[in-house]
Amino acid sequence: MMDSTTKKMVARLMEETSTGRLTWRVLDAPNSITRGNDDYFPLYFQTSYKGKNVCVYETRARSYIEDREYWSEYLVVGIVDNEGRVVWDYEGNDPLLRELFGDVRRSVSDVNEFLDYFR
């Protein structure tokens, strides 16, 4: 469960994203995340905030139970150092984290501007 400080951080990132004060970039997930596992990282976003590299990304993790393959999905928000190592993270499927991820996707894709053509 997300603690209150992490909730405040995620809420602030959402606010800064929705007002356009944060600019997120789509990047490939760093090797420190992808190396040595079978997980899939379809979207990885990163921004700079308060002197830290902040990331939010989706993970699809493969696991096996009695020779059957299963996939689970969760989101991660974290802090990345200058060498691409995630030095802190929180992973889960909290509604607040899902909302941040959706806000970042909308911001990066510039979908709001595109949808304005249809109004």
trRosetta pair geometry for C-beta under 8 A, 3 or more apart (Angstrom, degrees):
i j d omega theta_ij theta_ji phi_ij phi_ji
1 92 7.8 101 -105 -120 22 159
1 94 7.8 103 -146 -87 51 118
2 6 4.8 -124 -168 90 92 122
2 7 5.3 115 130 -62 119 85
2 10 7.4 -27 -167 0 149 142
2 90 6.4 72 -114 173 88 143
2 92 6.5 -133 -53 43 94 155
2 94 5.1 2 -17 -71 129 164
2 96 6.8 -102 54 54 166 127
2 97 7.2 177 -68 -38 144 111
3 6 5.1 90 57 13 75 103
3 7 7.0 -134 100 -8 37 91
4 7 5.4 -51 -148 35 34 117
4 8 6.5 37 154 -21 65 102
5 8 5.7 -51 -151 33 33 112
5 9 6.5 35 150 -19 64 103
6 9 5.5 -50 -149 35 36 114
6 10 6.3 34 154 -17 67 104
6 77 7.7 141 -168 75 103 128
6 90 5.3 88 -152 -55 146 166
7 10 5.8 -56 -146 38 30 108
7 11 6.2 31 154 -19 65 108
7 96 6.1 39 -135 99 80 174
8 11 5.6 -54 -145 38 30 113
8 12 6.3 30 155 -19 64 106
9 12 5.8 -57 -150 36 29 110
9 13 6.4 30 152 -18 65 105
9 77 7.7 159 112 133 115 142
10 13 5.6 -52 -147 36 33 112
10 14 6.4 37 151 -21 64 103
10 77 6.2 -161 -95 -16 99 174
10 96 5.2 94 114 142 141 113
10 97 6.1 -75 -138 -85 149 62
10 100 5.2 -98 -168 -51 95 145
11 14 5.6 -52 -152 33 32 114
11 15 6.4 33 151 -20 65 105
11 96 6.9 -49 -65 -160 76 125
12 15 5.5 -51 -147 35 34 113
12 16 6.2 30 156 -15 67 107
13 16 5.9 -55 -142 41 30 108
13 17 6.1 32 156 -21 64 110
13 22 6.8 9 -156 -21 67 171
13 49 6.9 -81 -105 -64 88 174
13 54 6.8 -146 -110 145 131 155
13 56 7.8 139 149 -46 151 134
13 77 7.6 180 30 -146 166 137
13 100 5.8 39 96 -138 115 124
14 17 5.7 -59 -147 38 27 111
14 18 6.1 22 159 -17 65 109
14 96 7.8 -103 -37 -171 142 82
14 99 6.3 13 -112 119 139 103
14 100 5.1 -102 -73 -98 94 78
14 103 5.4 114 -137 23 79 167
15 18 6.0 -57 -143 37 26 106
15 19 6.4 11 162 -6 63 112
16 19 6.3 -63 -144 44 27 102
16 21 4.5 -85 -160 73 79 108
16 22 4.2 73 129 -23 105 112
16 49 6.9 110 100 -121 166 127
17 20 7.8 38 177 -69 30 24
17 21 7.8 -81 -60 53 20 70
17 22 4.8 -47 -81 59 60 119
17 24 6.9 12 -121 -26 110 117
17 100 7.4 119 16 -150 152 72
17 103 4.9 103 107 138 137 119
17 104 6.0 -76 -142 -82 152 64
17 107 5.3 -102 -176 -47 99 154
18 103 6.0 -62 -65 -154 85 128
18 107 7.9 -113 -84 -72 36 116
20 23 7.9 26 -173 -71 61 75
20 107 7.7 173 -102 -136 59 111
22 47 5.1 40 -177 -179 104 159
22 49 6.2 -12 -113 -82 117 113
22 107 7.7 13 90 175 87 164
23 47 6.3 155 79 -126 44 108
23 107 7.9 -160 -131 156 43 121
24 45 4.6 8 178 -178 123 118
24 46 6.9 141 -156 67 75 25
24 47 4.6 -65 -98 -58 63 111
24 56 7.9 -42 -134 37 137 106
24 104 5.0 45 -10 -155 174 97
24 107 5.8 89 28 96 114 124
24 108 5.2 -71 88 -68 107 103
25 45 6.7 151 73 -154 38 66
25 46 5.7 -28 60 62 90 78
25 47 7.0 146 9 -79 75 60
25 108 7.4 128 -126 -120 16 114
26 43 6.9 -66 -133 -152 101 81
26 44 7.1 104 -160 73 59 58
26 45 6.0 -40 -95 -97 52 72
26 108 5.6 106 -43 -176 97 145
27 30 7.9 14 126 -50 124 72
27 44 5.4 -68 74 102 73 105
27 45 7.3 123 19 -121 80 23
27 46 5.4 -9 14 13 130 117
28 44 6.5 47 172 50 15 134
29 33 4.7 -87 166 76 113 133
29 34 5.1 124 98 -47 113 108
29 41 4.0 10 -23 109 149 160
29 44 4.2 170 -73 -62 74 154
29 57 6.0 93 -96 -153 108 162
30 33 5.5 94 67 9 72 98
30 34 7.2 -172 97 5 34 96
30 80 6.8 138 -4 -145 145 133
30 84 3.5 175 -139 177 145 111
30 85 7.2 -122 117 -70 148 29
30 86 7.5 170 55 -35 124 84
31 34 5.8 -72 -130 51 36 95
31 35 4.8 35 177 -32 79 116
31 84 6.7 62 34 121 77 137
32 35 6.8 -27 -107 25 15 109
32 83 7.9 88 -43 117 136 87
32 84 5.6 162 2 121 115 85
32 85 4.5 162 -106 -112 170 61
32 86 6.1 -178 109 6 123 78
33 41 6.6 63 124 -66 127 155
33 44 7.9 153 67 -110 158 140
33 57 7.7 44 -180 73 166 157
33 86 6.1 67 -72 -14 99 126
34 37 7.3 -130 -171 51 34 92
34 39 7.4 -131 -127 74 57 93
34 41 6.2 -96 -87 7 99 132
37 61 7.8 -41 163 -131 128 86
38 61 7.9 93 84 -158 79 55
38 62 4.6 -59 110 51 118 123
39 59 5.4 -15 -178 -165 131 98
39 60 6.4 153 -165 78 73 49
39 61 4.8 -26 -108 -103 102 65
39 62 6.7 -162 -88 11 46 77
40 59 7.5 135 72 -162 48 50
40 60 4.3 -17 61 62 98 106
40 62 7.7 69 -9 -28 93 100
41 44 5.5 25 156 -51 119 109
41 57 5.7 2 -161 166 107 128
41 58 6.7 144 -154 80 56 62
41 59 5.9 -22 -98 -102 76 62
41 60 7.6 -162 -71 22 31 76
42 58 5.5 -26 51 80 92 121
42 60 6.7 49 -17 -7 103 117
43 57 6.2 -171 101 -143 60 69
43 58 5.1 49 50 20 89 110
43 101 8.0 111 95 -166 130 104
43 105 7.0 5 176 -95 161 102
44 55 6.5 -13 -172 -166 87 116
44 57 4.0 -1 -111 -107 67 126
44 58 7.9 -122 -67 30 54 63
45 55 6.5 153 84 -155 52 63
45 56 5.2 -11 62 60 105 82
45 57 6.5 177 22 -76 64 69
45 104 5.0 159 87 160 172 136
45 105 7.9 -126 -50 -69 143 56
45 108 6.4 -126 -114 -52 123 146
46 53 5.9 -1 -172 -178 113 95
46 54 6.9 157 -153 82 60 45
46 55 4.6 -25 -97 -97 82 82
46 80 6.6 -40 -128 28 124 142
47 53 7.6 164 84 -153 31 53
47 54 5.4 -19 65 62 81 95
48 51 7.5 6 -179 -115 95 10
48 52 7.1 163 -153 80 59 35
48 53 5.9 -34 -98 -97 70 57
48 54 7.3 145 -114 15 17 82
49 52 6.0 -29 70 62 68 84
49 54 5.0 -8 27 -2 113 131
52 79 5.1 -46 179 -139 125 111
53 79 6.6 111 74 -165 63 61
53 80 4.3 -64 103 67 117 90
53 81 7.2 165 40 -96 121 6
53 82 7.3 142 -11 -78 138 49
54 77 7.2 -5 -176 -173 96 88
54 78 7.4 163 -156 87 55 38
54 79 6.1 -34 -101 -100 59 63
54 80 7.6 171 -96 14 9 86
55 76 7.5 7 109 109 98 96
55 77 7.2 170 90 -153 54 43
55 78 5.1 -13 60 62 97 86
55 79 7.5 168 17 -94 83 14
55 80 5.2 59 -19 -24 121 120
55 86 7.0 -84 45 -105 135 101
56 75 6.8 5 -174 180 89 106
56 76 6.9 175 -148 90 46 54
56 77 4.9 -10 -101 -102 85 75
56 78 7.7 159 -82 19 42 65
56 97 7.8 -177 -146 -164 115 84
56 100 6.1 -133 -129 126 160 113
56 101 5.7 -155 152 -94 125 74
56 104 5.7 157 68 -4 135 166
57 75 7.2 169 88 -154 34 66
57 76 5.4 -12 59 58 79 98
58 73 6.7 -9 -173 -165 99 100
58 74 7.8 165 -153 89 58 31
58 75 5.7 -37 -101 -102 61 72
58 76 7.8 177 -87 18 16 80
58 101 6.8 90 -64 -153 94 141
59 73 7.0 161 86 -150 54 52
59 74 5.6 -14 61 64 100 75
59 75 7.4 164 17 -101 80 21
59 76 6.0 50 -15 -15 117 115
59 91 7.2 -19 26 -140 136 127
60 71 5.6 1 180 -172 97 113
60 72 7.4 168 -154 81 52 36
60 73 5.2 -19 -102 -97 72 81
61 71 6.9 150 76 -154 43 59
61 72 5.2 -18 60 60 96 87
61 73 7.6 173 16 -85 74 30
61 74 7.3 -3 -1 19 115 99
62 69 6.2 -23 -163 -162 103 98
62 70 7.3 144 -156 78 53 45
62 71 5.7 -28 -96 -97 63 74
63 69 7.7 144 79 -154 35 51
63 70 5.3 -26 68 66 83 95
63 71 7.8 155 21 -91 71 27
63 72 6.9 9 9 2 115 108
64 67 6.4 5 -176 -110 114 17
64 68 6.5 148 -155 68 67 39
64 69 5.9 -32 -98 -95 78 52
64 70 7.1 161 -95 18 26 82
65 68 5.6 -28 68 58 71 95
65 70 6.2 17 9 -5 103 128
73 93 7.6 85 103 -92 76 116
74 91 5.2 67 131 172 129 99
74 92 6.0 -72 -164 -151 115 7
74 93 5.4 -95 -124 -55 77 84
75 91 6.9 178 91 -148 39 64
75 92 6.8 -30 60 72 78 45
75 93 6.6 114 16 -100 90 48
75 94 8.0 -98 59 39 115 72
75 97 4.8 169 86 144 131 117
75 98 6.5 175 -4 -80 150 56
75 101 5.2 -104 -130 -55 145 144
76 86 7.9 -11 153 -145 135 154
76 89 5.2 -5 -171 -172 108 123
76 90 7.0 159 -151 80 60 43
76 91 4.4 -23 -96 -96 84 87
77 89 6.8 160 84 -152 40 70
77 90 5.4 -7 58 55 88 94
77 97 6.2 -134 -21 -131 115 104
77 100 6.8 12 -80 99 131 152
78 86 4.6 0 151 -152 151 110
78 87 7.7 144 172 49 103 48
78 88 5.8 171 -155 93 77 55
78 89 3.3 -25 -94 -97 115 86
78 90 7.1 178 -76 18 68 56
79 86 7.1 117 72 -157 44 62
79 87 5.5 -51 95 61 95 90
79 88 4.5 25 35 49 106 100
79 89 7.5 -148 22 -68 59 59
80 84 6.1 -12 -177 -142 117 33
80 85 6.7 152 -155 74 69 32
80 86 5.5 -41 -96 -94 74 56
80 87 7.0 137 -125 7 22 83
81 84 7.3 -49 72 19 69 18
81 85 5.0 -2 37 56 107 88
81 87 5.1 73 -36 -30 102 126
86 89 5.2 12 166 -45 126 121
90 97 7.6 -138 108 -93 107 136
92 97 6.0 127 76 19 89 157
93 97 7.1 -142 -155 70 15 122
93 98 6.7 32 -172 -54 60 110
94 97 4.4 87 63 8 92 105
94 98 6.9 -157 92 -7 47 85
95 98 5.5 -55 -147 37 34 114
95 99 6.3 36 154 -23 66 104
96 99 5.6 -52 -149 33 31 113
96 100 6.6 34 151 -19 63 101
97 100 5.6 -48 -149 34 35 113
97 101 6.4 37 152 -20 64 104
98 101 5.7 -54 -149 36 31 113
98 102 6.4 31 153 -17 64 107
99 102 5.7 -54 -148 38 32 112
99 103 6.3 34 153 -20 65 106
100 103 5.6 -56 -148 36 31 112
100 104 6.3 29 155 -19 66 105
101 104 5.8 -54 -148 36 29 110
101 105 6.4 32 152 -20 63 106
102 105 5.6 -52 -147 35 32 113
102 106 6.4 32 155 -18 65 105
103 106 5.8 -55 -149 37 31 110
103 107 6.2 31 153 -20 65 109
104 107 5.6 -55 -146 37 32 114
104 108 6.1 26 159 -15 67 109
105 108 6.1 -58 -142 40 27 105
105 109 5.9 13 164 -9 65 116
105 111 8.0 14 131 -3 78 130
106 109 6.2 -64 -139 45 23 102
106 111 5.3 -86 -143 42 68 113
106 112 6.3 60 174 -34 105 96
107 110 7.6 14 173 -69 29 47
109 114 7.8 -56 138 7 92 133
110 113 4.9 -23 169 30 93 118
110 114 6.4 102 116 -21 79 96
111 114 5.2 -56 -149 41 42 115
111 115 5.9 42 154 -22 74 105
112 115 5.8 -54 -144 38 30 110
112 116 6.7 45 151 -34 60 97
113 116 5.6 -43 -158 15 33 119
114 117 6.3 -43 -177 11 42 112
115 118 5.8 -61 -166 37 53 108
115 119 7.1 64 141 -37 74 97
116 119 5.6 -42 -153 11 45 118
